[in-house]
Amino acid sequence: MEYGWFSHVLLWVIGAMTLGSIVSVTLALFSMGRQGYRKG
């Protein structure tokens, strides 16, 4: 296994996890904001 390939895969996995967490947080904040707006 080449070190460059492993580091590339690791970087891609970290990027995918970061992107997924950003999307999850955005959706959570959006849904919370809509619920607060409905209550108000």
Order of alpha helices (4+ residues) and beta strands (2+ residues): alpha
